[in-house]
Amino acid sequence: MSEVVNKGKRAKEASYQMTNGTTAEKNEALRLIAEQILVDQQRILEATVKDLEAGNENGLSQAVLDRILLTEERIKGMADAVHELIKLDDPIGEVLENIEKENGLNIQRKRVPIGVIGMIYEARPNVTIDAATLALKTGNAVVLRGSSSAIQSNTVLVRSIHTALEKSDIPADAVQLIEDTSRETAKELFQLNDYLDVLIPRGSENLIKVVLRESTVPVIETGAGNCHIYVDETASKTMANDIVLNAKLQRPSVCNAVETVL
């Protein structure tokens, strides 16, 4: 059994266990994850050094190296983001529509977990935490497949997630990382219909096109990005200037840096 099939199967089994997970249990698991990545901060920093050294040897650009880089500040930001996620309402069980038929039949449309989400992404290891915690918050298991450029960081981060989940009521197998970053495993993930319910690519336009072209698993397409800021004539010029400069200059290499100002 290949790594992809094995981890897909384990994630699928975990997703069945998660159907009974309560909001309190999910939020507690998230809290433990936020705490654990801070506890494991030194291990994460050591891993990012290895990724950066390999990236330099492979001739990666400074922009890509910046996406890979994890610092104490960025790790704290990742933990803070998980705490913000905990504060959000649990969408599962929310009734979106309620129809009462003349014969007394009551029909409801409500939010439920998808099951197992596959996530394929490039460079940025913070996506490992983002994707895993968002999946758990919504009652889903997730199979992660990051790029080779951040494999050391991604591996350590998922170990931290597993350490945290082992202390919770959420199964640790709910979060899986494909550690083999070859093209073959990516293609295998694209066609893992027995275990994946949906696949989400996050990265370059080329990555998204490849996934759309080759995947037999349903895909949620994300945009390549063209971030706009619209400045109204009534806006404060000082505020608008500060916002635009921050949106472009804080981290020019990331996908949500502004590209167009109107």
C-alpha positions as CSV (number, residue, x, y, z in Angstrom):
1,M,0.0,0.0,0.0
2,S,1.4,3.4,-1.0
3,E,1.9,6.3,1.4
4,V,-0.9,8.2,-0.3
5,V,-3.4,5.4,-0.1
6,N,-2.5,4.5,3.5
7,K,-2.8,8.1,4.7
8,G,-6.0,8.6,2.7
9,K,-7.5,5.5,4.3
10,R,-6.5,6.6,7.8
11,A,-8.0,10.1,7.2
12,K,-11.2,8.6,5.9
13,E,-11.6,6.4,9.0
14,A,-10.9,9.4,11.2
15,S,-13.5,11.5,9.4
16,Y,-16.2,8.9,10.5
17,Q,-15.1,9.4,14.1
18,M,-15.3,13.1,13.8
19,T,-19.0,13.2,12.9
20,N,-19.9,13.1,16.6
21,G,-17.3,15.7,17.6
22,T,-18.8,18.6,19.6
23,T,-17.9,22.3,19.2
24,A,-16.2,22.2,22.6
25,E,-14.1,19.2,21.7
26,K,-13.0,20.8,18.4
27,N,-12.1,24.1,20.0
28,E,-10.1,22.3,22.7
29,A,-8.2,20.5,20.1
30,L,-7.4,23.8,18.3
31,R,-6.3,25.3,21.6
32,L,-3.9,22.4,22.2
33,I,-2.5,22.8,18.7
34,A,-1.9,26.6,19.2
35,E,-0.1,25.8,22.5
36,Q,1.9,22.9,21.0
37,I,3.5,24.9,18.1
38,L,4.7,27.4,20.6
39,V,6.1,24.6,22.8
40,D,7.8,23.1,19.8
41,Q,9.0,26.5,18.5
42,Q,12.7,25.6,18.6
43,R,12.2,22.4,16.6
44,I,10.2,24.3,14.0
45,L,12.9,27.0,13.7
46,E,15.6,24.3,13.3
47,A,13.5,22.7,10.5
48,T,13.0,26.0,8.7
49,V,16.8,26.5,8.7
50,K,17.1,23.1,6.9
51,D,14.5,24.1,4.3
52,L,16.3,27.4,3.7
53,E,19.7,25.7,3.3
54,A,18.2,23.3,0.8
55,G,16.4,26.1,-1.0
56,N,19.7,28.1,-1.3
57,E,21.4,25.0,-2.7
58,N,18.6,24.5,-5.2
59,G,18.7,28.2,-6.3
60,L,15.3,29.3,-5.1
61,S,14.6,33.0,-5.4
62,Q,14.6,35.3,-2.4
63,A,10.8,35.7,-2.8
64,V,10.3,31.9,-2.4
65,L,12.8,31.7,0.5
66,D,10.8,34.4,2.3
67,R,7.6,32.4,1.9
68,I,9.4,29.3,3.4
69,L,10.9,31.3,6.3
70,L,9.4,30.8,9.8
71,T,10.5,33.1,12.6
72,E,9.4,33.4,16.2
73,E,7.1,36.2,15.2
74,R,5.5,34.2,12.4
75,I,5.1,31.1,14.6
76,K,3.4,33.3,17.2
77,G,1.2,34.7,14.4
78,M,0.2,31.2,13.5
79,A,-0.8,30.4,17.1
80,D,-2.7,33.6,17.4
81,A,-4.6,32.8,14.2
82,V,-5.7,29.5,15.7
83,H,-7.0,31.3,18.8
84,E,-9.0,33.6,16.5
85,L,-10.4,30.6,14.7
86,I,-11.6,29.2,18.1
87,K,-13.6,32.3,18.6
88,L,-15.6,31.8,15.4
89,D,-19.0,30.2,15.4
90,D,-19.1,26.5,14.6
91,P,-20.8,26.3,11.2
92,I,-21.7,22.6,11.5
93,G,-25.4,22.1,12.2
94,E,-26.3,25.6,11.1
95,V,-29.8,25.6,9.4
96,L,-29.6,27.5,6.1
97,E,-33.2,26.9,5.0
98,N,-36.3,25.5,6.6
99,I,-39.3,24.4,4.5
100,E,-42.6,23.3,6.0
101,K,-44.7,21.4,3.5
102,E,-48.5,21.4,3.5
103,N,-48.5,17.7,4.4
104,G,-46.5,18.5,7.6
105,L,-43.2,17.3,6.2
106,N,-40.3,19.6,7.4
107,I,-37.3,19.9,5.1
108,Q,-34.1,21.5,6.4
109,R,-30.9,22.4,4.6
110,K,-28.0,22.5,7.0
111,R,-24.3,22.6,7.1
112,V,-22.5,19.3,7.5
113,P,-18.8,18.2,7.2
114,I,-17.5,17.3,3.8
115,G,-15.5,14.3,5.0
116,V,-11.9,14.3,3.9
117,I,-10.3,17.4,2.3
118,G,-7.2,17.1,0.2
119,M,-5.0,20.2,0.2
120,I,-2.1,20.6,-2.2
121,Y,0.0,23.8,-1.8
122,E,3.4,25.4,-2.4
123,A,6.2,26.9,-0.3
124,R,4.4,28.5,2.7
125,P,4.5,26.1,5.7
126,N,2.0,28.3,7.6
127,V,-0.6,26.8,5.3
128,T,-0.1,23.5,7.0
129,I,-1.5,25.0,10.2
130,D,-4.2,27.0,8.4
131,A,-5.5,24.1,6.4
132,A,-5.4,21.6,9.3
133,T,-7.1,23.8,11.8
134,L,-9.8,25.1,9.4
135,A,-10.6,21.4,8.5
136,L,-10.8,20.4,12.1
137,K,-13.0,23.4,13.0
138,T,-15.5,22.3,10.3
139,G,-15.4,18.7,11.4
140,N,-13.3,17.4,8.5
141,A,-10.2,15.3,8.2
142,V,-7.5,16.6,5.9
143,V,-4.7,15.1,3.8
144,L,-1.9,17.7,3.3
145,R,0.6,17.7,0.5
146,G,3.0,20.6,0.6
147,S,6.0,21.2,-1.6
148,S,9.5,19.8,-1.2
149,S,10.8,23.3,-0.5
150,A,9.2,23.3,3.0
151,I,9.1,19.6,3.7
152,Q,11.2,19.8,6.9
153,S,9.0,22.5,8.4
154,N,5.8,20.8,7.3
155,T,6.8,17.5,8.9
156,V,7.6,19.1,12.2
157,L,4.4,21.1,12.2
158,V,2.3,18.0,11.6
159,R,4.1,16.2,14.4
160,S,3.1,19.1,16.7
161,I,-0.5,18.8,15.5
162,H,-0.5,15.0,16.2
163,T,1.1,15.6,19.7
164,A,-1.7,18.0,20.5
165,L,-4.5,15.9,19.1
166,E,-3.4,12.9,21.1
167,K,-4.3,14.9,24.2
168,S,-7.8,15.7,22.8
169,D,-10.9,13.9,21.8
170,I,-10.3,14.4,18.1
171,P,-8.4,11.5,16.4
172,A,-4.8,12.3,15.5
173,D,-5.3,10.6,12.2
174,A,-7.6,13.4,11.1
175,V,-4.5,15.3,9.9
176,Q,-2.2,13.5,7.5
177,L,0.8,14.8,5.6
178,I,2.2,13.2,2.4
179,E,5.9,13.3,3.1
180,D,6.9,12.0,-0.3
181,T,6.8,15.2,-2.4
182,S,7.4,13.5,-5.8
183,R,5.2,14.2,-8.8
184,E,4.0,10.6,-8.7
185,T,2.5,11.0,-5.3
186,A,0.8,14.3,-6.4
187,K,-0.8,12.5,-9.3
188,E,-1.9,9.7,-7.0
189,L,-3.5,12.2,-4.7
190,F,-5.4,13.7,-7.7
191,Q,-7.1,10.4,-8.2
192,L,-7.7,9.3,-4.7
193,N,-11.5,9.1,-5.2
194,D,-11.9,6.3,-2.6
195,Y,-10.8,8.5,0.2
196,L,-10.9,12.2,-0.8
197,D,-14.2,14.0,-1.0
198,V,-12.7,17.2,-2.4
199,L,-9.3,18.6,-3.4
200,I,-8.2,22.2,-2.9
201,P,-5.0,23.5,-4.7
202,R,-3.4,26.6,-3.2
203,G,-0.5,28.2,-5.1
204,S,0.6,29.3,-8.5
205,E,-1.6,29.4,-11.6
206,N,0.3,26.5,-13.0
207,L,-0.4,24.3,-10.0
208,I,-4.1,25.1,-10.2
209,K,-4.2,24.3,-13.9
210,V,-2.4,21.0,-13.4
211,V,-4.8,19.9,-10.6
212,L,-7.9,20.9,-12.7
213,R,-6.6,19.0,-15.7
214,E,-5.5,15.8,-14.0
215,S,-7.7,15.4,-11.0
216,T,-10.6,12.9,-10.9
217,V,-11.5,14.1,-7.4
218,P,-13.8,17.1,-7.3
219,V,-11.8,20.3,-7.1
220,I,-12.5,23.7,-5.4
221,E,-10.6,26.1,-7.7
222,T,-8.8,29.0,-6.1
223,G,-7.7,32.1,-8.0
224,A,-4.1,32.8,-9.0
225,G,-4.6,36.2,-7.3
226,N,-4.9,39.8,-8.4
227,C,-5.5,41.7,-5.2
228,H,-7.2,45.1,-5.5
229,I,-7.6,48.1,-3.2
230,Y,-10.2,50.7,-4.2
231,V,-9.7,54.2,-2.7
232,D,-12.9,56.2,-2.7
233,E,-12.7,60.0,-3.3
234,T,-14.0,60.6,0.2
235,A,-11.4,58.4,1.9
236,S,-8.7,59.7,4.2
237,K,-5.6,60.1,2.0
238,T,-3.3,59.4,4.9
239,M,-5.1,56.2,5.9
240,A,-5.4,55.1,2.2
241,N,-1.6,55.7,1.8
242,D,-0.8,53.7,4.9
243,I,-3.0,50.8,3.9
244,V,-1.7,50.6,0.3
245,L,2.0,50.7,1.4
246,N,1.4,48.1,4.1
247,A,-0.5,45.9,1.6
248,K,2.3,45.8,-0.8
249,L,5.5,46.3,1.2
250,Q,5.0,44.3,4.4
251,R,5.6,41.0,2.5
252,P,5.7,41.5,-1.3
253,S,6.2,37.8,-2.0
254,V,2.9,36.5,-0.6
255,C,-0.2,35.9,-2.7
256,N,-2.4,38.5,-0.9
257,A,0.0,41.4,-1.4
258,V,-1.9,44.1,-3.3
259,E,-1.3,44.3,-7.1
260,T,-3.8,46.8,-8.3
261,V,-4.9,50.2,-6.8
262,L,-8.0,51.9,-8.1
